Amino acid sequence: GVTRDWREDNVELLDLTFRLVDTAGLDNTKATTKSASLDSLIQRQTQLAIEQSDALIFIVDGKEGITPFDHDVAKLLRRAGKPIILAVNKSDTRASEATIDEAVRLGFGEPVALSAAHGTGTQGLYEALAAIAPDDAFAKPVEPEDDDAEDADEATVAKGPLTIAICGRPNAGKSTLLNQILGTERSIT
């Protein structure tokens, strides 16, 4: 519930490059009159990020389990008509095992189990992203202008036409995942 606007950055995860957008998330709490306009703006920004993205990472909270609102978010994301990777964050507890089993019923295939706070599960996330990424989202060797082989070994160019939005309930770990992938505290969590 800390993120109020989206944060975005270019990301390299192994050899895959993409634009990653951390949204404020979707919230189903009843807003007070005073906060209603802010909540409405936050929801519109999240919807815009979904529309502008090529793919979505839907994060659910492994400790809390799948909630009725997660089912509502799943319906909304499904209507976007984009590839969706389901990630169960906070998957470092016993409670998360049941959540992983339950998450399959959301209809997005096998979820990626991860713990953004502890940096585990990024290989599974990479594999899920690589499966949907176009060829030009992978780093390509640069053809050297001269025959200097040493420069050719070190030079790569990153292309990344893929834009991915991180979506889910507040406090599911969206910003923590962004920080983990970036390797820096881009968002306060």
C-alpha positions as CSV (number, residue, x, y, z in Angstrom):
1,G,0.0,0.0,0.0
2,V,3.0,2.4,-0.2
3,T,3.2,2.7,-4.0
4,R,1.0,5.5,-5.3
5,D,2.1,5.8,-8.9
6,W,3.8,3.4,-11.3
7,R,7.5,3.1,-11.4
8,E,9.3,1.8,-14.5
9,D,12.7,1.0,-15.6
10,N,14.6,-0.9,-18.2
11,V,15.6,-4.3,-16.9
12,E,18.1,-6.9,-17.8
13,L,17.4,-10.3,-16.3
14,L,20.2,-12.6,-17.5
15,D,20.1,-12.1,-21.3
16,L,16.5,-10.9,-21.5
17,T,15.8,-7.1,-21.6
18,F,12.4,-5.5,-21.1
19,R,10.7,-2.4,-19.7
20,L,9.2,-3.3,-16.2
21,V,6.3,-1.3,-14.8
22,D,5.5,-1.6,-11.1
23,T,1.9,-0.5,-10.5
24,A,0.2,0.7,-7.4
25,G,-2.0,-2.3,-7.7
26,L,-5.7,-2.9,-7.7
27,D,-7.6,-2.3,-4.5
28,N,-11.1,-3.3,-3.6
29,T,-11.4,-1.4,-0.3
30,K,-14.1,1.1,0.2
31,A,-12.6,4.6,-0.2
32,T,-13.5,7.5,2.0
33,T,-14.8,10.6,0.3
34,K,-11.4,12.3,1.0
35,S,-9.4,9.5,-0.5
36,A,-11.8,8.5,-3.3
37,S,-10.3,10.8,-5.9
38,L,-6.7,9.6,-5.2
39,D,-7.9,6.0,-5.2
40,S,-9.6,6.6,-8.5
41,L,-6.4,8.0,-10.1
42,I,-4.4,5.1,-8.8
43,Q,-6.8,2.6,-10.3
44,R,-6.7,4.5,-13.6
45,Q,-2.9,4.5,-13.7
46,T,-2.8,0.8,-13.0
47,Q,-5.3,0.2,-15.8
48,L,-3.3,2.4,-18.2
49,A,-0.1,0.4,-17.3
50,I,-2.0,-2.8,-18.1
51,E,-3.2,-1.4,-21.5
52,Q,0.3,-0.2,-22.4
53,S,2.1,-3.5,-21.5
54,D,2.8,-6.5,-23.7
55,A,2.6,-8.9,-20.8
56,L,1.6,-9.0,-17.2
57,I,3.0,-10.5,-14.0
58,F,0.1,-11.1,-11.6
59,I,1.4,-11.4,-8.1
60,V,-0.5,-13.0,-5.3
61,D,0.6,-13.2,-1.6
62,G,1.8,-16.7,-0.7
63,K,1.3,-16.1,3.0
64,E,-2.3,-14.7,2.8
65,G,-3.5,-17.2,0.2
66,I,-5.8,-16.6,-2.7
67,T,-8.6,-14.2,-1.8
68,P,-11.9,-13.5,-3.5
69,F,-10.3,-10.2,-4.7
70,D,-7.5,-12.1,-6.4
71,H,-10.2,-13.9,-8.4
72,D,-11.6,-10.4,-9.4
73,V,-8.1,-9.3,-10.4
74,A,-7.6,-12.5,-12.5
75,K,-10.9,-11.7,-14.4
76,L,-9.8,-8.1,-15.1
77,L,-6.3,-9.2,-16.2
78,R,-7.7,-12.0,-18.4
79,R,-9.9,-9.4,-20.2
80,A,-6.7,-7.5,-21.2
81,G,-6.0,-10.3,-23.6
82,K,-2.2,-10.4,-22.9
83,P,0.1,-13.1,-21.7
84,I,-0.1,-13.4,-17.9
85,I,2.6,-14.9,-15.7
86,L,1.2,-15.8,-12.3
87,A,3.7,-15.4,-9.4
88,V,3.2,-16.5,-5.9
89,N,5.4,-14.2,-3.8
90,K,6.4,-14.9,-0.2
91,S,6.8,-18.5,-1.2
92,D,9.3,-19.2,1.6
93,T,6.7,-20.4,4.1
94,R,4.7,-23.5,4.7
95,A,1.5,-21.5,4.1
96,S,2.7,-20.7,0.6
97,E,2.6,-24.4,-0.5
98,A,-1.2,-24.4,-0.2
99,T,-1.4,-21.0,-2.0
100,I,0.7,-22.4,-4.9
101,D,-1.7,-25.3,-5.3
102,E,-4.7,-23.0,-5.0
103,A,-3.2,-20.5,-7.5
104,V,-3.3,-23.0,-10.3
105,R,-7.1,-22.8,-10.2
106,L,-6.9,-19.1,-11.3
107,G,-6.3,-20.5,-14.8
108,F,-2.9,-19.1,-15.7
109,G,-1.0,-22.4,-15.6
110,E,1.7,-23.3,-13.2
111,P,2.6,-20.3,-11.0
112,V,6.1,-19.1,-10.4
113,A,7.0,-19.5,-6.8
114,L,9.3,-16.7,-5.6
115,S,10.3,-14.7,-2.6
116,A,11.2,-11.2,-3.8
117,A,12.4,-10.2,-0.4
118,H,14.9,-13.1,-0.3
119,G,15.8,-13.1,-4.0
120,T,14.6,-16.7,-4.7
121,G,12.6,-17.8,-7.7
122,T,14.0,-15.4,-10.3
123,Q,15.2,-18.3,-12.5
124,G,11.6,-19.5,-12.7
125,L,10.4,-16.0,-13.5
126,Y,13.1,-15.7,-16.2
127,E,12.0,-18.9,-17.8
128,A,8.4,-17.8,-17.8
129,L,9.3,-14.4,-19.4
130,A,11.7,-16.0,-21.9
131,A,8.8,-18.3,-23.1
132,I,6.7,-15.3,-24.1
133,A,9.5,-12.8,-25.2
134,P,10.1,-12.1,-28.9
135,D,13.6,-12.8,-30.2
136,D,14.7,-9.2,-30.2
137,A,14.1,-9.0,-26.4
138,F,17.3,-11.0,-25.9
139,A,20.8,-9.4,-25.9
140,K,22.5,-9.8,-29.2
141,P,26.2,-9.7,-29.9
142,V,27.4,-6.6,-31.6
143,E,29.2,-7.1,-34.9
144,P,32.5,-5.3,-34.5
145,E,33.4,-2.6,-37.0
146,D,36.9,-3.9,-37.1
147,D,38.5,-7.3,-36.4
148,D,39.2,-6.6,-32.7
149,A,38.0,-9.8,-31.2
150,E,38.5,-8.6,-27.6
151,D,35.9,-5.8,-28.1
152,A,33.5,-8.3,-29.8
153,D,33.5,-10.6,-26.7
154,E,32.5,-7.8,-24.4
155,A,30.0,-5.9,-26.6
156,T,26.3,-6.6,-26.5
157,V,23.4,-4.5,-27.4
158,A,20.2,-4.9,-25.5
159,K,16.9,-4.6,-27.4
160,G,13.8,-4.8,-25.4
161,P,10.5,-4.2,-27.1
162,L,8.7,-6.1,-24.4
163,T,6.9,-4.0,-21.6
164,I,5.7,-5.9,-18.6
165,A,3.4,-4.6,-15.8
166,I,3.4,-6.0,-12.3
167,C,-0.2,-6.3,-11.0
168,G,-1.9,-7.5,-8.0
169,R,-3.3,-6.5,-4.6
170,P,-1.5,-3.9,-2.5
171,N,1.2,-5.5,-0.2
172,A,1.5,-8.7,-2.3
173,G,5.1,-7.8,-3.0
174,K,5.0,-6.0,-6.4
175,S,7.5,-3.3,-5.5
176,T,9.8,-5.7,-3.7
177,L,9.9,-7.8,-6.9
178,L,10.8,-4.7,-8.9
179,N,13.6,-3.9,-6.4
180,Q,14.9,-7.4,-6.6
181,I,15.0,-7.6,-10.4
182,L,16.6,-4.1,-10.6
183,G,19.1,-4.9,-7.8
184,T,18.4,-1.5,-6.1
185,E,15.8,0.1,-3.8
186,R,13.9,1.8,-6.6
187,S,10.6,1.6,-4.6
188,I,10.2,2.1,-0.9
189,T,8.8,-1.2,0.6
